[in-house]
Amino acid sequence: MKVALTGIILIFAVSALAQKQKLDLKVVDRRDNETDYTYVVPAHFNSYSNSSVNCSSGFGTVDCSGSTTTTGSASPARRVVLSGQRSYFSLLLPDNRLVIVNCESKFVERFAGPAGNHRSCRVPLVDHFQAEFNGDKARLIWVVSIDGKKTQSETYKVLAIFDSK
């Protein structure tokens, strides 16, 4: 019975971990708009270098040779048509994929009619922050105090994920 219960708990824990991920992200591009527009996801390039050096010495001389290999990948710019009162971010994941997220203005009942019943999305002004992904939602979290203890957050919707290749 204990083994079965432990197995069930383990399955739920693994399932919960698979659904939520918290990652450090970098903003590649940001847009904040009140009307329809065409959004261009910027081009992105990554390069990686690997160097090796071999040295040998003998009787007061040193002989060294080395080589460097550089590889890279490029993602072209992409055109996406978007509309509405939204904030958009192109976010670079640690594995170099690009995620496009947006946030529509939120409904808040103020008895002020359709135009007055919305609040703008909180938009991080920083270029590095954390995001907690859960399904097609990304909760962006950023520091807003000098001591780093106070944070703000806003939930954005994941629109697209582009590979780095």
Contacts in CASP RR format, 6 or more apart in sequence:
PFRMAT RR
TARGET T0000
AUTHOR 0000-0000-0000
METHOD contacts of the structure
MODEL  1
MKVALTGIILIFAVSALAQKQKLDLKVVDRRDNETDYTYVVPAHFNSYSN
SSVNCSSGFGTVDCSGSTTTTGSASPARRVVLSGQRSYFSLLLPDNRLVI
VNCESKFVERFAGPAGNHRSCRVPLVDHFQAEFNGDKARLIWVVSIDGKK
TQSETYKVLAIFDSK
19 134 0 8 1.000
19 135 0 8 1.000
20 132 0 8 1.000
20 133 0 8 1.000
20 134 0 8 1.000
21 132 0 8 1.000
21 133 0 8 1.000
22 130 0 8 1.000
22 131 0 8 1.000
22 132 0 8 1.000
22 133 0 8 1.000
23 93 0 8 1.000
23 94 0 8 1.000
23 130 0 8 1.000
23 131 0 8 1.000
23 133 0 8 1.000
24 94 0 8 1.000
24 128 0 8 1.000
24 129 0 8 1.000
24 130 0 8 1.000
25 91 0 8 1.000
25 92 0 8 1.000
25 93 0 8 1.000
25 99 0 8 1.000
25 128 0 8 1.000
25 129 0 8 1.000
25 130 0 8 1.000
25 131 0 8 1.000
25 140 0 8 1.000
26 91 0 8 1.000
26 92 0 8 1.000
26 127 0 8 1.000
26 128 0 8 1.000
27 89 0 8 1.000
27 90 0 8 1.000
27 91 0 8 1.000
27 92 0 8 1.000
27 124 0 8 1.000
27 126 0 8 1.000
27 127 0 8 1.000
27 128 0 8 1.000
27 129 0 8 1.000
28 42 0 8 1.000
28 44 0 8 1.000
28 90 0 8 1.000
28 91 0 8 1.000
28 92 0 8 1.000
28 98 0 8 1.000
29 41 0 8 1.000
29 42 0 8 1.000
29 88 0 8 1.000
29 89 0 8 1.000
29 90 0 8 1.000
30 87 0 8 1.000
30 88 0 8 1.000
30 89 0 8 1.000
30 90 0 8 1.000
30 123 0 8 1.000
31 37 0 8 1.000
31 39 0 8 1.000
31 87 0 8 1.000
31 88 0 8 1.000
31 89 0 8 1.000
32 86 0 8 1.000
32 87 0 8 1.000
32 88 0 8 1.000
32 123 0 8 1.000
33 82 0 8 1.000
33 84 0 8 1.000
33 85 0 8 1.000
33 86 0 8 1.000
33 87 0 8 1.000
33 88 0 8 1.000
34 84 0 8 1.000
34 85 0 8 1.000
35 83 0 8 1.000
35 84 0 8 1.000
36 81 0 8 1.000
36 82 0 8 1.000
36 83 0 8 1.000
36 84 0 8 1.000
37 82 0 8 1.000
37 83 0 8 1.000
38 79 0 8 1.000
38 80 0 8 1.000
38 81 0 8 1.000
38 82 0 8 1.000
39 79 0 8 1.000
39 80 0 8 1.000
39 81 0 8 1.000
39 82 0 8 1.000
39 88 0 8 1.000
40 77 0 8 1.000
40 78 0 8 1.000
40 79 0 8 1.000
40 80 0 8 1.000
41 77 0 8 1.000
41 78 0 8 1.000
41 79 0 8 1.000
41 80 0 8 1.000
41 90 0 8 1.000
41 98 0 8 1.000
41 100 0 8 1.000
41 162 0 8 1.000
42 77 0 8 1.000
42 90 0 8 1.000
43 74 0 8 1.000
43 75 0 8 1.000
43 76 0 8 1.000
43 77 0 8 1.000
44 74 0 8 1.000
44 75 0 8 1.000
44 92 0 8 1.000
44 96 0 8 1.000
44 98 0 8 1.000
44 164 0 8 1.000
45 72 0 8 1.000
45 73 0 8 1.000
45 74 0 8 1.000
45 75 0 8 1.000
46 72 0 8 1.000
46 73 0 8 1.000
46 74 0 8 1.000
46 96 0 8 1.000
46 164 0 8 1.000
47 70 0 8 1.000
47 71 0 8 1.000
47 72 0 8 1.000
48 70 0 8 1.000
48 71 0 8 1.000
48 72 0 8 1.000
49 68 0 8 1.000
49 69 0 8 1.000
49 70 0 8 1.000
50 68 0 8 1.000
50 69 0 8 1.000
50 70 0 8 1.000
51 66 0 8 1.000
51 67 0 8 1.000
51 68 0 8 1.000
51 69 0 8 1.000
52 66 0 8 1.000
52 67 0 8 1.000
52 68 0 8 1.000
53 64 0 8 1.000
53 65 0 8 1.000
53 66 0 8 1.000
54 64 0 8 1.000
54 65 0 8 1.000
54 66 0 8 1.000
55 62 0 8 1.000
55 63 0 8 1.000
55 64 0 8 1.000
56 62 0 8 1.000
56 63 0 8 1.000
56 64 0 8 1.000
57 63 0 8 1.000
73 96 0 8 1.000
73 164 0 8 1.000
73 165 0 8 1.000
75 98 0 8 1.000
75 162 0 8 1.000
75 163 0 8 1.000
75 164 0 8 1.000
75 165 0 8 1.000
78 162 0 8 1.000
80 100 0 8 1.000
80 159 0 8 1.000
80 160 0 8 1.000
82 88 0 8 1.000
82 102 0 8 1.000
84 104 0 8 1.000
85 104 0 8 1.000
85 105 0 8 1.000
85 118 0 8 1.000
85 120 0 8 1.000
86 102 0 8 1.000
86 103 0 8 1.000
86 104 0 8 1.000
86 105 0 8 1.000
86 121 0 8 1.000
87 102 0 8 1.000
87 103 0 8 1.000
87 120 0 8 1.000
87 121 0 8 1.000
87 123 0 8 1.000
87 156 0 8 1.000
88 100 0 8 1.000
88 101 0 8 1.000
88 102 0 8 1.000
88 159 0 8 1.000
89 100 0 8 1.000
89 101 0 8 1.000
89 102 0 8 1.000
89 140 0 8 1.000
89 156 0 8 1.000
90 98 0 8 1.000
90 99 0 8 1.000
90 100 0 8 1.000
91 98 0 8 1.000
91 99 0 8 1.000
91 100 0 8 1.000
91 101 0 8 1.000
91 131 0 8 1.000
91 138 0 8 1.000
92 98 0 8 1.000
93 99 0 8 1.000
95 164 0 8 1.000
96 164 0 8 1.000
97 161 0 8 1.000
97 162 0 8 1.000
97 163 0 8 1.000
97 164 0 8 1.000
98 161 0 8 1.000
98 162 0 8 1.000
98 164 0 8 1.000
99 138 0 8 1.000
99 158 0 8 1.000
99 160 0 8 1.000
99 161 0 8 1.000
99 162 0 8 1.000
100 158 0 8 1.000
100 159 0 8 1.000
100 160 0 8 1.000
100 161 0 8 1.000
100 162 0 8 1.000
101 131 0 8 1.000
101 138 0 8 1.000
101 140 0 8 1.000
101 156 0 8 1.000
101 157 0 8 1.000
101 158 0 8 1.000
101 159 0 8 1.000
102 156 0 8 1.000
102 157 0 8 1.000
102 159 0 8 1.000
103 121 0 8 1.000
103 123 0 8 1.000
103 154 0 8 1.000
103 155 0 8 1.000
103 156 0 8 1.000
103 157 0 8 1.000
104 121 0 8 1.000
104 157 0 8 1.000
105 118 0 8 1.000
105 119 0 8 1.000
105 120 0 8 1.000
105 121 0 8 1.000
106 118 0 8 1.000
106 119 0 8 1.000
106 121 0 8 1.000
107 117 0 8 1.000
107 118 0 8 1.000
108 117 0 8 1.000
108 118 0 8 1.000
108 119 0 8 1.000
109 117 0 8 1.000
110 116 0 8 1.000
110 117 0 8 1.000
111 117 0 8 1.000
121 154 0 8 1.000
121 156 0 8 1.000
122 152 0 8 1.000
122 153 0 8 1.000
122 154 0 8 1.000
123 154 0 8 1.000
124 140 0 8 1.000
124 142 0 8 1.000
124 152 0 8 1.000
124 154 0 8 1.000
126 142 0 8 1.000
126 143 0 8 1.000
129 140 0 8 1.000
129 141 0 8 1.000
129 142 0 8 1.000
129 143 0 8 1.000
130 140 0 8 1.000
130 141 0 8 1.000
130 142 0 8 1.000
131 138 0 8 1.000
131 139 0 8 1.000
131 140 0 8 1.000
131 141 0 8 1.000
132 138 0 8 1.000
132 139 0 8 1.000
132 141 0 8 1.000
133 158 0 8 1.000
135 158 0 8 1.000
136 157 0 8 1.000
136 158 0 8 1.000
137 155 0 8 1.000
137 156 0 8 1.000
137 157 0 8 1.000
137 158 0 8 1.000
138 155 0 8 1.000
138 156 0 8 1.000
138 157 0 8 1.000
138 158 0 8 1.000
139 153 0 8 1.000
139 154 0 8 1.000
139 155 0 8 1.000
139 156 0 8 1.000
140 153 0 8 1.000
140 154 0 8 1.000
140 155 0 8 1.000
140 156 0 8 1.000
141 151 0 8 1.000
141 152 0 8 1.000
141 153 0 8 1.000
142 151 0 8 1.000
142 152 0 8 1.000
142 153 0 8 1.000
143 150 0 8 1.000
143 151 0 8 1.000
144 150 0 8 1.000
144 151 0 8 1.000
144 152 0 8 1.000
145 151 0 8 1.000
END
